[in-house]
Amino acid sequence: MIFNPEYESMDEAARKKLQLARLKNLVETLYEAVPFYRQRFDEKGLKPRDIHSLEDIALLPFTTKDDLRDTFPYGLLACPQAEIEEIHMSSGTTGVPVVDAYTNKDLEIWGEAMARTLAGAGGSRNDTVQNCYGYGLFTGGLGAHYGAKKLGANVIPMSAGNTERQLMVMQSFGSTILTCTPSYALFMAEEAEEAGIDLKKLPVNKGCFGAEPWSENMRQEIEERYGMNAYDIYGLTEIIGPGVAFECEAKNGLHINEDLFYPEIIDPETGAPLPDGEKGELVFTTLTKEGTPLLRYRTRDVTFLRRDHCSCGRTTVRMNRLFGRTDDMLIIRGVNVFPSQIEQALIEIEGTDPHYLIIVNRGPAHLDEVELQVEVKKEVFSDETRNLEELRRKIENVMKSKLMIGVKVKLVEPKTIERSMGKSKRVVDNRKI
Ligand code: DLL
């Protein structure tokens, strides 16, 4: 089912007209209401009236994660603070979080975008959505929740974790749609197997999985273990959260809600726009957002766009499953982590050297495991073992509170972590996904 055919199956001319009208409106608002953008426009000698066509978007400045950091927390607000009804956040490069502030209309639109996403997987008001994305500052939980409500489905607000209870709920309430990270879906499948639960016999028959990279292999495994159809869904906090793009039943690229989020692909080195079909960095402009609208936001995600016909009847542009990122952001159990955050935290801990190595493995139960090797200062290393153990635990605690994920710390002797002549290698990612 197409949730909103008026927008999802628009013909090209009507869509472009709508996008241009929304873009012009956005540019005017940003110029009037956000000093940060006004300054960027003035530096380029641009006025909102200079935007005549969609192609003119290339004249406009980009927005980057650094810009979000520099204006934290409210510097990019485009409406009075009293209009804000909800805040969400994710990690930024140096640990300064990335903020999305939603007005009432933004929350409505988010629900709409996620209702389209669930409908893309074949969902309807007859479904029961077991939502195991984390509720809280992370956008996954509430985003999927608002979408399920808008769809008219029954939503079970599980949040992530407590797998035994998840399985009990799945059996008792006959959940039909599962929403969580793909690695958690696999973890749950393992636990179910151990508990002797045959997922294939349960009503759960569709899943909307995203927030982290996954592969066709993982899709196949999830589909086999649950006896379900598994769909890739994409989004990011800065733009709205989940609901930016989603797979339909054709499972052949993710339809972008392009009446709401205008996509471009650029060359990450030069910033030049690239044509459909060419791989590059994905950039989004929010076309309707009121709280924290963004102009040409550089996602750092790498993909390409395609406009060929899709059998589902939607005419929206599709993005390919992501190829990776142009920066060093890691996604560990769905949490975004930058090596620089770890470095920053280590600098503040006495007794350690700023030499470290992050080793990421996908454990036997499909969950990510992180080992952090940290060099300790010579004098500390020759100290009592008890002190070393104390230091080790301290680092683990600091990491847990700063990164929001558990990390196993291993202290190593000075000068044991390989030094590099060029860009130092901080991460060994052994995950085969
Ligand atoms: O992960 C929003 C989300 C929640 C998407 C639930 C899907 C489902 P952030 O925490 O801000 O937001 O992380 C955004 O995660 O820039 C990508 O690098 C990565 N990512 C998101 N979805 C996918 C996906 C949410 N389907 C960052 N495949 C993005 C690969 C993904 N990577």
Residues whose N, C-alpha, C, O or C-beta is under 5 A from the ligand:
A	BS01	DLL	S90 T139 G140 F209 G210 A211 E212 P213 W214 D232 I233 Y234 G235 L236 T237 G241 P242 T299 D301 L322 G334
